[in-house]
Amino acid sequence: MRVSTASLPSGHVVEAKTGRDNGSWFLVVGTQNGSMVWLADGTSRPYAHPKKKNVRHVRDLGAPPDAETALERIAELNDSGARNAAVRAYIARHRETVEAQVQQRIVETKEEC
């Protein structure tokens, strides 16, 4: 079964489910052939040299509301160090949001019990 690229557009943050990078969070910087994505984390996988991974091996964590403008700013940066720092900040900001949502769900579940 083929997975649509519309399900993982650029700007989404994903978590690797397999491989040596299992559990790591990445930014989707591109797609290929509808079943592959290009991932960068700004550290081990810089923006200039993204990792190619099958979409079946990642878990989509969504994208922040300002994803389009943030990606444009990242792409416009000329300095690779600044670009990778921006990628790390993008992922960290989204991670904080996702973790806060999880904590809120836990609190709501405990209140229901």
Secondary structure, 3 states (H helix, E strand, C coil): CCCCHHHCCCCCEEEECCCCCCCCEEEEEEEECCCEEEEECCCCCCCCCCEEEEHHHEEECCCCCCHHHHHHHHHHCCCHHHHHHHHHHHHHHHHHHHHHHHHHHHHHHHHHC
